[in-house]
Amino acid sequence: MGTKVEPGKQETIRFARQVADHVQAAHNEGRCERLLLVAGPPLLGLLRENLKTVPGMKITEIEKKLGQYDALEIRKHLPKRI
């Protein structure tokens, strides 16, 4: 019998896979060569795991949970030049 995963965790896993699939498709079509990931530790780990199969893409990571902020506040937490 498989390991039971909480519904919230399962949704996060599904979301990370969907993001990775979207990024992979964009990369394959030549629309995405670089990616800046900004996420909290649990989601960032899942994204990293799912995106390691995208060869040739430059991925930069910022480990910060910023979902509680509006766009202006988020911008303050990011590097000036991205």
C-alpha positions, 0 to 999 in steps of 0.5 A: 500500500502506498504512502498517504500524502495530505491533500495540501501537500499533494496539491503543491506537488501537482502545482510544481509538476504543472509549472515544470511542464509549462516551463519545459514546453516554453523552453522546447519552443525557444520561448524561455532560456532563463528562469528566476524561481522565487518560492518558499523552501518546500515549493522551491524544492519540488520545483527544483526536482521537477525542473532538473530535466530541463537541459540548457536552461539557466535557473536562478533561485531565490528562497523566499516565501512572498505570497502574502505580499502585493506586487510592490512589496514583492519587488522590494524583496527581489534584486534590483536587476533581474 
